[in-house]
Amino acid sequence: MRDPIISFIIVLAIGIVAGIVFDRLAGPGWFARQFTGPRGYVTSALVGIAGALIGFHLALLSAVSAAGFTLYIAAVIGAVIVLFGWRALR
């Protein structure tokens, strides 16, 4: 397993990227973005980080595979699931 600090930074980056990409693809239209500003991106990035951390730690606890990129793939899946759930509740 990698250094915990490096893993944490990678999971943070996964969450931020997933949140921003999700907000660009599934977010409000161009007209609505003109009035909401960058606050939507920050919120989506924070929700993406939360989902990435949840997915990473659930994969780590379930002992899927501590080697390779499996934990990071689980972080991506967790971020996407939490972002879809958050968007459905909003």
Contacts in CASP RR format, 6 or more apart in sequence:
PFRMAT RR
TARGET T0000
AUTHOR 0000-0000-0000
METHOD contacts of the structure
MODEL  1
MRDPIISFIIVLAIGIVAGIVFDRLAGPGWFARQFTGPRGYVTSALVGIA
GALIGFHLALLSAVSAAGFTLYIAAVIGAVIVLFGWRALR
1 7 0 8 1.000
1 66 0 8 1.000
1 67 0 8 1.000
2 10 0 8 1.000
7 56 0 8 1.000
7 71 0 8 1.000
10 72 0 8 1.000
10 75 0 8 1.000
11 49 0 8 1.000
11 52 0 8 1.000
11 53 0 8 1.000
11 56 0 8 1.000
11 72 0 8 1.000
11 75 0 8 1.000
12 49 0 8 1.000
12 52 0 8 1.000
14 52 0 8 1.000
14 72 0 8 1.000
14 75 0 8 1.000
14 76 0 8 1.000
14 79 0 8 1.000
15 45 0 8 1.000
15 48 0 8 1.000
15 49 0 8 1.000
15 51 0 8 1.000
15 52 0 8 1.000
15 75 0 8 1.000
15 79 0 8 1.000
16 45 0 8 1.000
16 48 0 8 1.000
16 49 0 8 1.000
18 48 0 8 1.000
18 52 0 8 1.000
18 76 0 8 1.000
18 79 0 8 1.000
18 80 0 8 1.000
18 83 0 8 1.000
19 41 0 8 1.000
19 44 0 8 1.000
19 45 0 8 1.000
19 47 0 8 1.000
19 48 0 8 1.000
19 79 0 8 1.000
19 83 0 8 1.000
20 41 0 8 1.000
20 44 0 8 1.000
20 45 0 8 1.000
22 44 0 8 1.000
22 48 0 8 1.000
22 79 0 8 1.000
22 80 0 8 1.000
22 83 0 8 1.000
22 87 0 8 1.000
23 40 0 8 1.000
23 41 0 8 1.000
23 44 0 8 1.000
23 45 0 8 1.000
26 83 0 8 1.000
26 87 0 8 1.000
27 33 0 8 1.000
27 87 0 8 1.000
28 36 0 8 1.000
44 83 0 8 1.000
47 82 0 8 1.000
47 83 0 8 1.000
47 86 0 8 1.000
48 79 0 8 1.000
48 82 0 8 1.000
48 83 0 8 1.000
49 79 0 8 1.000
50 82 0 8 1.000
51 75 0 8 1.000
51 78 0 8 1.000
51 79 0 8 1.000
51 81 0 8 1.000
51 82 0 8 1.000
51 83 0 8 1.000
52 75 0 8 1.000
52 76 0 8 1.000
52 78 0 8 1.000
52 79 0 8 1.000
53 75 0 8 1.000
54 78 0 8 1.000
54 82 0 8 1.000
55 74 0 8 1.000
55 75 0 8 1.000
55 77 0 8 1.000
55 78 0 8 1.000
55 79 0 8 1.000
56 71 0 8 1.000
56 72 0 8 1.000
56 74 0 8 1.000
56 75 0 8 1.000
58 74 0 8 1.000
58 78 0 8 1.000
59 65 0 8 1.000
59 70 0 8 1.000
59 71 0 8 1.000
59 74 0 8 1.000
59 75 0 8 1.000
60 66 0 8 1.000
60 71 0 8 1.000
64 70 0 8 1.000
64 71 0 8 1.000
64 74 0 8 1.000
65 71 0 8 1.000
END
